[in-house]
Amino acid sequence: MASESAALWCVVPAAGRGLRFGGDLPKQYLPLAGRPLLLHTLERLARHPRVAGLMVVLAAQDPWWTGVAALGEKPVRTAVGGAERADSVLAGLRALPASVRADDFVLVHDAARPCVRYEDIGRLVAEGIPAGGALLGAPLRDTLKRADEGGRALATEARDARWRAFTPQLFRRGELTAALERARAEGVAVTDEAMAMERAGFRPLLVEGAEDNLKVTTPADLALAEFLLARIG
């Protein structure tokens, strides 16, 4: 069985083009406080003692990758991803070192979430391993509207028991690999690892984390991330 105190590898899918952001440079390489956004994310993960190493999943022939091989004493390895996020995560899981067994837990974290808090990673691991799998998130607090095709409000939706899903997400390597393979075989485009696990019959634990663990999607998000990094250190 996997140890609840063992350090864990983290898969970081970074093969996307970030088309919603716009521009020629993929958003994970955009400058954030003078350095690539992706590097901030990797450094933040590597600082945590529960992270053993990083598997960064890149686009084929990625010309922007910095070539970093280690952060501190944490190894940084790379794999080639696919067209969709789930394909890249699956490639990263398959490329992990042989020392990571099927029943060992692994983390998966978005390349474009550079502001994840140190304490949230620790809480996710501490609560998620005994639960058999978990993800960071936050309960919905805003009023939720359903819109018609013209963008007019049709109804107010219940927000009870509804959460925003963040990363990292934490699952056993073998179980997550099988769940992603099953979704792909069935032609289902999963938007995060928890969705694949849910489809496979698992019920991941939702662990509340800081709401400023934002995913950079727009230029405004990039400016906000820079502001947050200066505050949370």
Rosetta blueprint (number, residue, H / E / L):
1 M L
2 A L
3 S L
4 E L
5 S L
6 A L
7 A L
8 L E
9 W E
10 C E
11 V E
12 V E
13 P E
14 A E
15 A L
16 G L
17 R L
18 G L
19 L L
20 R L
21 F L
22 G L
23 G L
24 D L
25 L L
26 P L
27 K H
28 Q H
29 Y H
30 L L
31 P E
32 L E
33 A L
34 G L
35 R E
36 P E
37 L H
38 L H
39 L H
40 H H
41 T H
42 L H
43 E H
44 R H
45 L H
46 A H
47 R L
48 H L
49 P L
50 R L
51 V E
52 A E
53 G E
54 L E
55 M E
56 V E
57 V E
58 L E
59 A L
60 A L
61 Q L
62 D L
63 P L
64 W L
65 W L
66 T L
67 G L
68 V L
69 A L
70 A E
71 L E
72 G L
73 E L
74 K E
75 P E
76 V E
77 R E
78 T E
79 A E
80 V E
81 G L
82 G L
83 A L
84 E L
85 R H
86 A H
87 D H
88 S H
89 V H
90 L H
91 A H
92 G H
93 L H
94 R H
95 A H
96 L L
97 P L
98 A L
99 S L
100 V L
101 R L
102 A L
103 D L
104 D L
105 F E
106 V E
107 L E
108 V E
109 H L
110 D L
111 A L
112 A L
113 R L
114 P L
115 C L
116 V L
117 R L
118 Y H
119 E H
120 D H
121 I H
122 G H
123 R H
124 L H
125 V H
126 A H
127 E H
128 G H
129 I H
130 P H
131 A H
132 G L
133 G L
134 A E
135 L E
136 L E
137 G E
138 A E
139 P E
140 L L
141 R L
142 D L
143 T L
144 L E
145 K E
146 R E
147 A E
148 D L
149 E L
150 G L
151 G L
152 R L
153 A E
154 L E
155 A E
156 T E
157 E E
158 A L
159 R L
160 D L
161 A L
162 R L
163 W E
164 R E
165 A E
166 F E
167 T E
168 P E
169 Q E
170 L E
171 F E
172 R E
173 R H
174 G H
175 E H
176 L H
177 T H
178 A H
179 A H
180 L H
181 E H
182 R H
183 A H
184 R H
185 A H
186 E L
187 G L
188 V L
189 A L
190 V L
191 T L
192 D L
193 E H
194 A H
195 M H
196 A H
197 M H
198 E H
199 R H
200 A L
201 G L
202 F L
203 R L
204 P L
205 L E
206 L E
207 V E
208 E E
209 G L
210 A L
211 E L
212 D L
213 N L
214 L L
215 K L
216 V L
217 T L
218 T L
219 P H
220 A H
221 D H
222 L H
223 A H
224 L H
225 A H
226 E H
227 F H
228 L H
229 L H
230 A H
231 R H
232 I H
233 G L
